[in-house]
Amino acid sequence: MKRILLYSVIIALVACNEKQMTHTETAKIVAESFYYNDDATLEKYTTAENYAVLSSIQELFAEKENTEINFEVIEDTIHGNVAWVRYSTSFEEKPGVFKLIKEEGQWKVTERKPREEVPF
């Protein structure tokens, strides 16, 4: 019985010790997983609706794993559980913008609503 309790405590500590990523780290991971065609990672860091959209167009933009993406955050802001990240990559002429929401303590990229204003 003591062993079961000990293992339970260890598992709980390991699970709670997982690093919470910032909104900018999440944006970088989503951009990389999109261009490198990494579906599992893309799904993990996007909302279900946004994953469906991104995965449907992903093949058009896929790059080789060793190609440099050169992801750079231009500006970012957080308003409560919503964050915005303007970024650039070596694959896009104009900067892109990700809208992120916090779901269960984790930042996830989500869709912007039509005509939704970006805070910068």
Residue frames as a rotation matrix with the C-alpha (Angstrom) as fourth column:
MET 1
0.569 0.823 0.000 0.00
0.823 -0.569 0.000 0.00
0.000 0.000 -1.000 0.00
LYS 2
0.422 -0.497 -0.758 2.86
0.158 -0.783 0.601 2.36
-0.893 -0.374 -0.251 0.83
ARG 3
-0.620 -0.690 0.374 4.42
0.444 0.085 0.892 1.64
-0.647 0.719 0.253 -2.54
ILE 4
-0.079 0.694 0.716 1.24
0.979 -0.081 0.186 2.56
0.187 0.715 -0.673 -4.38
LEU 5
0.812 0.361 -0.458 1.01
0.494 -0.843 0.212 5.82
-0.310 -0.398 -0.863 -2.46
LEU 6
0.003 -0.911 -0.412 4.66
0.141 -0.407 0.902 6.60
-0.990 -0.061 0.128 -3.18
TYR 7
-0.666 -0.223 0.711 4.22
0.693 0.168 0.702 5.93
-0.276 0.960 0.043 -6.92
SER 8
0.352 0.883 0.312 1.08
0.926 -0.377 0.023 8.07
0.138 0.281 -0.950 -6.97
VAL 9
0.681 -0.174 -0.712 2.92
0.236 -0.868 0.438 10.98
-0.694 -0.465 -0.550 -5.37
ILE 10
-0.420 -0.908 0.012 5.83
0.236 -0.096 0.967 10.66
-0.876 0.409 0.255 -7.83
ILE 11
-0.428 0.343 0.836 3.49
0.903 0.134 0.407 10.56
0.027 0.930 -0.367 -10.83
ALA 12
0.677 0.722 -0.144 1.59
0.733 -0.679 0.037 13.59
-0.071 -0.131 -0.989 -9.52
LEU 13
0.355 -0.629 -0.692 4.83
0.105 -0.708 0.698 15.55
-0.929 -0.321 -0.185 -9.08
VAL 14
-0.675 -0.610 0.414 6.06
0.444 0.113 0.889 14.69
-0.589 0.784 0.195 -12.56
ALA 15
-0.088 0.741 0.665 2.72
0.982 -0.045 0.181 15.64
0.164 0.670 -0.724 -14.12
CYS 16
0.819 0.413 -0.397 2.61
0.511 -0.841 0.179 18.97
-0.260 -0.350 -0.900 -12.31
ASN 17
0.113 -0.902 -0.417 6.21
0.224 -0.386 0.895 19.71
-0.968 -0.195 0.159 -13.20
GLU 18
0.022 -0.063 0.998 5.51
0.991 0.134 -0.013 20.00
-0.133 0.989 0.065 -16.96
LYS 19
-0.758 -0.440 -0.482 6.70
0.397 -0.897 0.194 23.42
-0.518 -0.044 0.854 -18.14
GLN 20
0.452 0.892 -0.004 3.96
0.632 -0.323 -0.705 25.83
-0.630 0.316 -0.709 -19.14
MET 21
-0.441 -0.645 0.624 4.95
0.895 -0.265 0.359 27.52
-0.067 0.717 0.694 -22.37
THR 22
-0.498 0.219 -0.839 4.53
0.025 -0.964 -0.267 31.22
-0.867 -0.154 0.474 -23.06
HIS 23
0.610 0.792 -0.018 2.29
0.079 -0.083 -0.993 32.48
-0.789 0.604 -0.113 -25.83
THR 24
0.454 -0.504 -0.734 5.30
-0.868 -0.437 -0.237 33.37
-0.201 0.745 -0.636 -28.00
GLU 25
-0.655 -0.663 0.362 6.88
-0.586 0.748 0.312 29.92
-0.478 -0.008 -0.878 -27.51
THR 26
-0.100 0.729 0.677 3.57
0.275 0.674 -0.685 28.34
-0.956 0.117 -0.268 -28.50
ALA 27
0.741 0.366 -0.563 3.32
-0.359 -0.493 -0.793 30.55
-0.568 0.789 -0.234 -31.61
LYS 28
-0.122 -0.881 -0.457 6.81
-0.972 0.013 0.234 29.47
-0.200 0.473 -0.858 -32.70
ILE 29
-0.709 -0.119 0.695 5.98
-0.170 0.985 -0.005 25.78
-0.684 -0.122 -0.719 -32.20
VAL 30
0.331 0.905 0.267 2.76
0.206 0.207 -0.956 26.13
-0.921 0.371 -0.118 -34.21
ALA 31
0.612 -0.158 -0.775 4.53
-0.718 -0.521 -0.461 27.88
-0.332 0.839 -0.432 -37.10
GLU 32
-0.476 -0.875 -0.085 7.29
-0.851 0.434 0.295 25.26
-0.222 0.213 -0.952 -37.16
SER 33
-0.561 0.302 0.771 4.91
0.066 0.944 -0.322 22.32
-0.825 -0.130 -0.550 -36.92
PHE 34
0.588 0.777 -0.226 2.79
-0.120 -0.192 -0.974 23.81
-0.800 0.600 -0.019 -39.71
TYR 35
0.474 -0.460 -0.750 5.70
-0.877 -0.322 -0.357 24.25
-0.077 0.827 -0.557 -42.12
TYR 36
-0.618 -0.786 0.006 7.41
-0.785 0.618 0.032 20.98
-0.029 0.015 -0.999 -41.15
ASN 37
-0.022 0.739 -0.674 4.14
-0.627 0.514 0.585 19.01
0.778 0.436 0.452 -41.49
ASP 38
-0.923 -0.284 -0.260 4.17
0.051 0.580 -0.813 17.81
0.382 -0.763 -0.521 -37.86
ASP 39
-0.157 0.986 0.060 0.47
-0.098 -0.076 0.992 17.04
0.983 0.150 0.108 -37.34
ALA 40
0.174 0.231 -0.957 0.73
0.827 0.494 0.269 15.76
0.535 -0.838 -0.105 -33.77
THR 41
-0.641 -0.483 -0.596 2.42
0.730 -0.623 -0.280 18.93
-0.236 -0.615 0.753 -32.51
LEU 42
-0.875 0.366 0.316 0.16
-0.112 -0.789 0.604 21.18
0.470 0.493 0.732 -34.58
GLU 43
0.046 0.954 -0.298 -2.92
0.214 0.282 0.935 19.51
0.976 -0.106 -0.192 -33.09
LYS 44
-0.038 -0.133 -0.990 -1.56
0.971 0.229 -0.068 19.79
0.236 -0.964 0.121 -29.53
TYR 45
-0.632 -0.375 -0.679 -0.98
0.594 -0.796 -0.113 23.55
-0.498 -0.475 0.726 -29.72
THR 46
-0.890 0.454 0.048 -4.05
-0.314 -0.684 0.659 24.67
0.332 0.571 0.751 -31.68
THR 47
-0.325 0.869 0.372 -7.75
-0.633 0.092 -0.769 24.63
-0.703 -0.485 0.520 -30.94
ALA 48
-0.281 0.268 0.922 -9.78
0.418 0.899 -0.134 21.91
-0.864 0.347 -0.364 -32.64
GLU 49
0.774 0.633 0.005 -11.35
0.310 -0.372 -0.875 24.36
-0.553 0.679 -0.484 -35.11
ASN 50
0.566 -0.626 -0.537 -8.04
-0.740 -0.673 0.004 25.94
-0.364 0.395 -0.843 -36.04
TYR 51
-0.403 -0.707 0.582 -6.31
-0.338 0.705 0.623 22.58
-0.851 0.054 -0.523 -36.38
ALA 52
0.216 0.570 0.793 -8.92
0.584 0.576 -0.572 21.51
-0.782 0.587 -0.208 -38.94
VAL 53
0.960 0.134 -0.245 -8.28
-0.078 -0.714 -0.695 24.65
-0.268 0.687 -0.676 -41.01
LEU 54
0.275 -0.943 -0.186 -4.49
-0.864 -0.327 0.383 24.55
-0.422 0.055 -0.905 -40.76
SER 55
-0.342 -0.433 0.834 -4.17
-0.127 0.901 0.416 20.83
-0.931 0.036 -0.363 -41.47
SER 56
0.555 0.622 0.552 -6.34
0.479 0.304 -0.824 21.15
-0.680 0.722 -0.129 -44.58
ILE 57
0.978 -0.205 -0.039 -3.93
-0.161 -0.618 -0.770 23.66
0.134 0.759 -0.637 -46.17
GLN 58
0.564 -0.794 0.227 -0.71
-0.351 0.018 0.936 22.38
-0.747 -0.608 -0.269 -44.61
GLU 59
0.317 -0.440 0.840 0.41
0.682 0.721 0.121 20.34
-0.659 0.535 0.529 -47.64
LEU 60
0.821 0.055 0.568 0.53
0.493 -0.568 -0.658 23.51
0.286 0.821 -0.494 -49.76
PHE 61
0.738 -0.488 0.466 3.15
-0.533 -0.845 -0.041 25.07
0.413 -0.218 -0.884 -47.47
ALA 62
0.924 -0.354 0.147 5.15
0.145 0.678 0.721 22.10
-0.355 -0.645 0.677 -46.18
GLU 63
0.516 -0.845 -0.139 8.93
-0.788 -0.405 -0.463 22.53
0.335 0.348 -0.875 -46.13
LYS 64
0.268 -0.539 -0.798 11.81
0.207 0.841 -0.499 20.15
0.941 -0.032 0.337 -45.57
GLU 65
0.827 0.097 -0.554 12.74
0.543 0.124 0.831 19.55
0.149 -0.988 0.050 -41.92
ASN 66
-0.014 -0.939 -0.342 16.22
0.934 -0.134 0.330 21.03
-0.356 -0.315 0.880 -42.37
THR 67
-0.128 0.050 0.991 14.95
0.611 -0.783 0.118 24.28
0.781 0.621 0.069 -43.96
GLU 68
-0.848 -0.222 -0.481 15.37
0.522 -0.503 -0.689 27.27
-0.090 -0.835 0.543 -41.64
ILE 69
0.149 0.978 0.144 12.05
0.956 -0.179 0.233 28.86
0.253 0.103 -0.962 -40.72
ASN 70
-0.789 -0.564 0.242 13.64
0.466 -0.807 -0.363 31.94
0.400 -0.174 0.900 -39.07
PHE 71
0.310 0.943 -0.124 10.61
0.744 -0.159 0.649 32.58
0.592 -0.294 -0.751 -36.85
GLU 72
-0.831 -0.556 -0.026 10.79
0.467 -0.669 -0.578 36.01
0.304 -0.493 0.815 -35.23
VAL 73
0.171 0.868 -0.467 8.31
0.973 -0.223 -0.059 37.71
-0.155 -0.444 -0.882 -32.93
ILE 74
-0.391 -0.221 0.893 7.74
0.513 -0.858 0.012 41.28
0.764 0.463 0.449 -34.08
GLU 75
-0.686 0.218 0.694 5.32
-0.635 -0.646 -0.424 42.24
0.356 -0.732 0.581 -31.32
ASP 76
-0.444 0.562 -0.697 2.97
0.490 0.804 0.337 40.57
0.750 -0.192 -0.633 -28.87
THR 77
-0.608 0.333 0.720 0.37
-0.691 -0.669 -0.274 41.43
0.391 -0.664 0.637 -26.28
ILE 78
-0.718 0.425 -0.551 -1.78
0.552 0.830 -0.079 39.65
0.424 -0.361 -0.831 -23.71
HIS 79
-0.506 0.673 0.540 -5.28
-0.742 -0.659 0.125 40.66
0.439 -0.337 0.833 -22.57
GLY 80
0.268 0.586 0.765 -6.40
-0.891 0.453 -0.035 38.18
-0.367 -0.672 0.644 -19.91
ASN 81
0.072 -0.165 0.984 -6.71
0.009 0.986 0.165 34.75
-0.997 -0.003 0.072 -21.53
VAL 82
0.874 0.162 0.458 -6.21
0.456 0.051 -0.889 36.08
-0.167 0.985 -0.029 -25.07
ALA 83
0.044 -0.916 -0.398 -2.81
0.096 -0.393 0.915 36.80
-0.994 -0.078 0.070 -26.60
TRP 84
0.985 0.170 -0.010 -1.74
0.019 -0.169 -0.985 38.14
-0.169 0.971 -0.170 -29.97
VAL 85
0.081 -0.994 0.076 1.59
0.218 0.092 0.972 37.52
-0.973 -0.062 0.224 -31.68
ARG 86
0.919 0.020 -0.394 2.76
-0.366 -0.332 -0.870 39.28
-0.148 0.943 -0.298 -34.84
TYR 87
0.257 -0.823 0.507 5.57
0.031 0.531 0.847 37.24
-0.966 -0.202 0.162 -36.35
SER 88
0.488 -0.167 -0.857 7.67
-0.869 -0.181 -0.460 36.82
-0.079 0.969 -0.234 -39.45
THR 89
0.445 -0.406 0.798 9.16
0.147 0.912 0.382 33.73
-0.883 -0.052 0.466 -41.09
SER 90
-0.583 -0.739 -0.337 11.44
-0.290 -0.198 0.936 33.20
-0.759 0.643 -0.099 -44.03
PHE 91
-0.730 0.348 0.588 8.47
0.639 0.653 0.407 31.73
-0.243 0.673 -0.699 -45.96
GLU 92
0.370 0.928 0.053 6.13
0.914 -0.353 -0.201 34.72
-0.168 0.122 -0.978 -45.85
GLU 93
-0.317 -0.453 0.834 6.57
0.649 -0.744 -0.158 38.15
0.692 0.491 0.529 -47.40
LYS 94
-0.036 0.412 0.910 4.25
-0.467 -0.812 0.349 39.89
0.883 -0.413 0.222 -44.92
PRO 95
-0.903 -0.262 0.340 4.17
-0.411 0.298 -0.862 39.30
0.124 -0.918 -0.377 -41.15
GLY 96
-0.264 0.817 -0.513 1.51
0.234 0.570 0.788 36.92
0.936 0.088 -0.342 -39.87
VAL 97
-0.467 0.208 0.860 -0.63
-0.820 -0.466 -0.333 37.24
0.332 -0.860 0.388 -36.76
PHE 98
-0.534 0.319 -0.783 -1.64
0.378 0.918 0.116 34.47
0.756 -0.234 -0.611 -34.39
LYS 99
0.052 0.588 0.807 -4.47
-0.835 -0.418 0.358 34.80
0.548 -0.693 0.469 -31.90
LEU 100
-0.637 -0.299 -0.711 -3.97
0.112 0.876 -0.470 32.53
0.763 -0.379 -0.524 -28.91
ILE 101
0.384 0.725 0.573 -6.32
-0.669 -0.209 0.713 31.58
0.636 -0.657 0.405 -26.09
LYS 102
-0.720 -0.580 0.381 -5.57
-0.674 0.453 -0.584 29.82
0.166 -0.677 -0.717 -22.85
GLU 103
0.430 0.794 -0.430 -7.25
-0.611 0.607 0.508 26.41
0.665 0.044 0.746 -22.65
GLU 104
0.945 0.008 -0.326 -6.77
0.214 0.739 0.639 24.40
0.246 -0.674 0.697 -19.47
GLY 105
0.702 -0.671 -0.239 -3.69
-0.009 -0.343 0.939 26.47
-0.712 -0.657 -0.247 -18.58
GLN 106
-0.276 -0.802 0.529 -2.02
0.615 0.275 0.739 26.05
-0.738 0.530 0.418 -21.99
TRP 107
-0.134 0.160 -0.978 -1.77
-0.557 -0.829 -0.059 28.61
-0.820 0.537 0.200 -24.79
LYS 108
-0.238 0.121 0.964 -3.30
0.683 0.726 0.077 27.44
-0.691 0.676 -0.256 -28.08
VAL 109
-0.939 -0.062 -0.338 -3.51
-0.197 -0.708 0.678 29.16
-0.281 0.704 0.653 -31.45
THR 110
-0.194 0.950 0.243 -7.10
0.579 0.311 -0.754 29.78
-0.792 -0.006 -0.611 -32.46
GLU 111
-0.273 0.183 0.944 -8.96
0.920 -0.236 0.312 31.31
0.280 0.954 -0.104 -35.40
ARG 112
-0.902 0.086 -0.424 -9.60
0.043 -0.957 -0.287 35.01
-0.430 -0.277 0.859 -35.66
LYS 113
0.069 0.985 0.156 -13.20
0.627 0.078 -0.775 36.00
-0.776 0.151 -0.612 -36.28
PRO 114
-0.066 -0.036 0.997 -14.00
0.939 -0.340 0.050 37.79
0.337 0.940 0.056 -39.55
ARG 115
0.285 0.087 0.955 -13.20
0.164 -0.986 0.041 41.49
0.945 0.145 -0.295 -39.19
GLU 116
0.820 -0.069 -0.569 -11.74
0.572 0.055 0.818 40.93
-0.025 -0.996 0.085 -35.72
GLU 117
0.769 -0.529 0.358 -9.37
-0.369 -0.826 -0.427 43.78
0.521 0.196 -0.830 -34.96
VAL 118
0.292 -0.806 -0.515 -5.78
0.776 0.514 -0.365 43.03
0.559 -0.293 0.775 -34.07
PRO 119
0.831 0.162 -0.532 -4.55
0.513 -0.593 0.621 45.09
-0.215 -0.789 -0.576 -31.09
PHE 120
-0.038 -0.864 -0.503 -1.43
0.253 -0.495 0.831 46.40
-0.967 -0.096 0.237 -32.87
